[in-house]
C-alpha cells in the first residue's frame, strides 16, 4: 500500500505543528479489456450481392459461302446436278477454305452432270469428270466413269492409266479389269491383257463366258493355242449360246 504524505499546517498559539496525514489513494483506473476483432474464416458470412445484368453475346456473323454450300447440298439431293455445281462453285469462289467440306459433294455433282451430257457432248463430259476426279481422287466410281469415257473415245493411254488406278483401289471390280484387258489388247500389250482377263475369270462375274472368250483370243496372240482351246470350251460350257466362242473354237480346231 502506498501512501502520499500531505502536509497539514495548524497554527495554535504561535506554535506551528506539522502533521503527516496518511491519505488513502483513490482506486487505480480500471484496465480496459481489449477485444480481438479477428474472426475465423468459417465465421465470415459474405454479404448478399446482386449479380450484374447479363449482356447478350454478339451474334456471330455467318461464315461467307456457307449459304451457297448448303444450297448446293440441297439441290444435289434432288438430283439437280447442274444447279448444285454452280452453287458449289460460288461457295468456293467466296470462301476457298470451304474446299474440304465441298470437295466430295461437288465431285458428285460434277459426275452427275457429266453423265447427263455424255451422249450429246463427250468432250464436256470428259472435262467435268477430270475436274471431279481432281476434287476426289480416291473415288472409284468417278475414276471408272472417266476411264470408260476415255475408252469409248479410243483414248487408250488415258483409259489404261485410269483403269489401273481403279483396280488398284478396288481389285475386285471385274468390269474395270475386263475393260482394262480390252485396252491392253487393242494396244497389243497381250501379256498384260492376259493377266487382266485371268483375274476377271477368277472373279467369275455374270459375263464369265465373255471373259473366257477374250482370254482365249489374247492367248492365241501369245502362241498359247492349247490354253486358248480350253478356255473356249469352258466358255461354251458356261454359256452354250455363245456363238462367237463356238465359231472361234471351230476355227482353231480346223487350223490344227
C-alpha positions as CSV (number, residue, x, y, z in Angstrom):
1,X,0.0,0.0,0.0
2,X,1.5,3.4,-0.9
3,X,0.6,6.5,0.9
4,X,1.2,10.0,-0.1
5,X,2.3,12.4,2.5
6,X,0.3,15.6,2.8
7,X,1.4,18.4,5.0
8,X,-1.2,19.9,7.1
9,X,-0.4,23.1,8.9
10,X,-2.1,24.0,12.2
11,X,-1.3,27.3,13.9
12,X,-2.0,27.2,17.6
13,X,-0.8,30.0,19.8
14,X,2.1,30.7,17.6
15,X,3.2,27.2,17.6
16,X,3.3,25.5,14.3
17,X,2.5,21.8,14.4
18,X,3.1,19.8,11.4
19,X,1.1,16.6,10.9
20,X,1.6,13.9,8.4
21,X,-1.7,12.7,7.2
22,X,-1.9,9.3,5.6
23,X,-4.1,9.7,2.6
24,X,-5.6,6.6,1.0
25,X,-5.0,6.7,-2.6
26,X,-8.0,6.5,-4.8
27,X,-8.7,3.4,-6.8
28,X,-6.4,2.7,-9.7
29,X,-8.0,3.3,-13.1
30,X,-9.5,0.2,-14.5
31,X,-7.6,-1.5,-17.2
32,X,-9.7,-1.7,-20.3
33,X,-10.0,-5.2,-21.7
34,X,-9.1,-5.5,-25.4
35,X,-11.4,-7.4,-27.7
36,X,-9.9,-9.2,-30.7
37,X,-11.5,-8.3,-34.0
38,X,-10.0,-11.3,-35.8
39,X,-12.7,-13.8,-36.8
40,X,-12.5,-17.3,-38.0
41,X,-12.8,-17.6,-41.8
42,X,-15.6,-20.0,-41.3
43,X,-17.5,-17.5,-39.3
44,X,-17.5,-14.9,-42.0
45,X,-20.7,-14.5,-44.0
46,X,-20.4,-12.8,-47.3
47,X,-22.9,-10.1,-47.7
48,X,-25.5,-10.8,-50.3
49,X,-24.7,-9.5,-53.8
50,X,-26.8,-8.7,-56.8
51,X,-25.4,-10.3,-60.0
52,X,-24.7,-7.8,-62.7
53,X,-27.2,-7.8,-65.5
54,X,-26.2,-10.3,-68.3
55,X,-25.1,-8.8,-71.6
56,X,-26.2,-10.9,-74.6
57,X,-23.2,-12.1,-76.6
58,X,-23.0,-10.5,-80.0
59,X,-24.4,-12.8,-82.7
60,X,-21.8,-14.4,-84.9
61,X,-21.8,-13.5,-88.5
62,X,-22.4,-16.5,-90.8
63,X,-19.3,-17.8,-92.5
64,X,-19.0,-16.5,-96.0
65,X,-20.1,-19.0,-98.7
66,X,-21.8,-21.4,-96.3
67,X,-25.3,-20.5,-97.5
68,X,-24.3,-21.4,-101.1
69,X,-22.6,-24.6,-99.9
70,X,-25.8,-25.7,-98.1
71,X,-27.8,-24.7,-101.2
72,X,-25.6,-27.0,-103.3
73,X,-26.1,-29.8,-100.9
74,X,-29.9,-29.4,-101.1
75,X,-30.0,-29.3,-104.9
76,X,-27.6,-32.3,-105.1
77,X,-30.0,-34.4,-103.1
78,X,-32.8,-33.5,-105.6
79,X,-30.6,-34.7,-108.5
80,X,-30.3,-31.2,-109.9
81,X,-26.6,-31.6,-110.7
82,X,-26.1,-28.5,-112.8
83,X,-27.6,-26.2,-110.2
84,X,-25.6,-27.9,-107.4
85,X,-22.4,-27.5,-109.4
86,X,-23.0,-23.7,-109.7
87,X,-23.8,-23.4,-106.0
88,X,-20.6,-25.2,-105.0
89,X,-18.5,-23.1,-107.4
90,X,-20.0,-19.8,-106.0
91,X,-19.3,-21.1,-102.4
92,X,-15.7,-21.8,-103.2
93,X,-15.2,-18.6,-105.1
94,X,-16.5,-16.7,-102.0
95,X,-14.6,-18.8,-99.5
96,X,-11.9,-21.2,-100.7
97,X,-11.4,-22.5,-97.2
98,X,-14.7,-24.5,-97.7
99,X,-12.9,-26.8,-100.1
100,X,-12.6,-29.7,-97.6
101,X,-16.3,-29.6,-96.9
102,X,-17.3,-29.2,-100.5
103,X,-14.9,-31.4,-102.4
104,X,-16.8,-34.7,-102.2
105,X,-20.4,-33.4,-102.9
106,X,-19.0,-31.1,-105.5
107,X,-17.3,-34.0,-107.2
108,X,-20.6,-36.0,-107.1
109,X,-22.5,-33.1,-108.7
110,X,-19.9,-32.9,-111.5
111,X,-20.1,-36.7,-112.1
112,X,-23.9,-36.4,-112.3
113,X,-23.7,-33.5,-114.7
114,X,-21.2,-35.4,-116.8
115,X,-23.5,-38.4,-117.1
116,X,-26.3,-36.2,-118.3
117,X,-24.2,-34.7,-121.2
118,X,-22.0,-37.7,-122.2
119,X,-24.2,-38.7,-125.1
120,X,-24.5,-35.2,-126.6
121,X,-21.2,-33.6,-125.6
122,X,-18.5,-36.2,-124.7
123,X,-15.8,-33.5,-124.6
124,X,-17.7,-31.5,-122.0
125,X,-18.4,-34.7,-120.0
126,X,-14.7,-35.6,-120.0
127,X,-13.8,-32.1,-118.8
128,X,-16.3,-32.4,-115.9
129,X,-15.1,-35.8,-115.0
130,X,-11.4,-34.7,-115.0
131,X,-12.4,-32.0,-112.6
132,X,-14.5,-34.4,-110.4
133,X,-11.6,-36.8,-110.1
134,X,-9.2,-33.9,-109.2
135,X,-11.6,-33.0,-106.3
136,X,-12.0,-36.5,-105.1
137,X,-9.1,-38.7,-106.4
138,X,-9.9,-41.7,-104.3
139,X,-13.4,-42.0,-105.6
140,X,-13.5,-45.3,-107.6
141,X,-16.8,-44.6,-109.3
142,X,-15.5,-41.3,-110.6
143,X,-12.3,-42.8,-111.9
144,X,-14.2,-45.7,-113.5
145,X,-16.6,-43.3,-115.2
146,X,-13.7,-41.3,-116.6
147,X,-11.9,-44.4,-117.8
148,X,-15.0,-45.7,-119.5
149,X,-15.4,-42.4,-121.4
150,X,-11.7,-42.5,-122.4
151,X,-12.2,-46.0,-123.7
152,X,-15.3,-45.0,-125.8
153,X,-13.3,-42.2,-127.3
154,X,-10.4,-44.6,-128.0
155,X,-8.1,-42.6,-125.8
156,X,-6.4,-45.8,-124.8
157,X,-3.4,-44.4,-122.9
158,X,-5.6,-42.4,-120.5
159,X,-8.1,-45.3,-120.3
160,X,-5.3,-47.7,-119.3
161,X,-3.8,-45.2,-116.8
162,X,-7.2,-44.5,-115.2
163,X,-8.4,-48.1,-115.1
164,X,-5.1,-49.1,-113.5
165,X,-5.9,-46.6,-110.7
166,X,-9.4,-48.2,-110.4
167,X,-8.2,-51.7,-109.9
168,X,-5.5,-50.6,-107.6
169,X,-8.2,-49.1,-105.3
170,X,-10.6,-52.0,-105.9
171,X,-9.1,-55.2,-107.1
172,X,-12.5,-57.0,-107.3
173,X,-14.1,-54.5,-109.7
174,X,-14.5,-57.0,-112.5
175,X,-15.8,-54.7,-115.2
176,X,-12.8,-52.4,-114.8
177,X,-10.4,-55.4,-115.2
178,X,-12.4,-56.5,-118.2
179,X,-12.1,-53.1,-119.9
180,X,-8.5,-52.8,-118.9
181,X,-7.8,-56.1,-120.6
182,X,-9.5,-54.8,-123.7
183,X,-7.5,-51.6,-123.7
184,X,-4.3,-53.7,-123.3
185,X,-5.3,-56.0,-126.1
186,X,-6.1,-53.3,-128.7
187,X,-2.7,-51.7,-127.9
188,X,-1.1,-55.1,-128.4
189,X,0.0,-55.5,-124.8
190,X,-1.1,-59.1,-124.9
191,X,0.7,-60.3,-121.8
192,X,-1.0,-57.6,-119.6
193,X,-4.3,-58.3,-121.3
194,X,-4.0,-62.0,-120.4
195,X,-3.3,-61.1,-116.8
196,X,-6.3,-58.8,-116.6
197,X,-8.7,-61.3,-118.2
198,X,-7.4,-64.1,-116.0
199,X,-8.3,-62.0,-112.9
200,X,-11.8,-61.4,-114.3
201,X,-12.2,-65.2,-114.8
202,X,-11.1,-65.8,-111.1
203,X,-13.8,-63.4,-110.0
204,X,-16.4,-65.3,-112.0
205,X,-18.7,-62.4,-112.9
206,X,-22.1,-63.0,-114.7
207,X,-20.3,-62.4,-118.0
208,X,-17.7,-65.1,-117.3
209,X,-18.1,-66.7,-120.8
210,X,-17.2,-63.3,-122.4
211,X,-14.1,-63.1,-120.2
212,X,-13.1,-66.6,-121.2
213,X,-13.6,-65.8,-124.9
214,X,-11.4,-62.7,-124.7
215,X,-8.8,-64.5,-122.7
216,X,-8.7,-67.2,-125.4
217,X,-8.2,-64.5,-128.1
218,X,-5.2,-62.9,-126.5
219,X,-3.7,-66.4,-125.7
220,X,-3.7,-67.1,-129.4
221,X,-1.7,-63.9,-129.9
222,X,0.8,-65.1,-127.3
223,X,1.1,-68.5,-129.0
224,X,-0.8,-70.4,-126.2
225,X,-3.1,-72.3,-128.6
226,X,-3.9,-75.2,-126.2
227,X,-4.8,-72.9,-123.4
228,X,-7.0,-70.9,-125.8
229,X,-8.9,-74.0,-126.8
230,X,-9.5,-75.0,-123.2
231,X,-10.9,-71.6,-122.3
232,X,-13.1,-71.5,-125.4
233,X,-14.6,-74.9,-124.4
234,X,-15.1,-73.6,-120.9
235,X,-16.8,-70.5,-122.2
236,X,-19.3,-72.7,-124.2
237,X,-20.0,-74.8,-121.0
238,X,-20.8,-71.6,-119.1
239,X,-23.0,-70.3,-121.9
240,X,-23.9,-72.7,-124.6
241,X,-25.4,-69.7,-126.6
242,X,-22.1,-68.0,-127.0
243,X,-21.8,-68.3,-130.8
244,X,-18.6,-66.4,-131.0
245,X,-16.8,-68.9,-128.8
246,X,-18.2,-71.8,-130.9
247,X,-17.1,-70.3,-134.2
248,X,-13.6,-69.4,-132.9
249,X,-13.1,-72.8,-131.3
250,X,-14.1,-74.4,-134.7
251,X,-11.6,-72.2,-136.5
252,X,-8.8,-73.2,-134.1
253,X,-9.6,-76.9,-134.5
254,X,-9.6,-76.7,-138.2
255,X,-6.2,-75.0,-138.2
256,X,-4.7,-77.7,-136.0
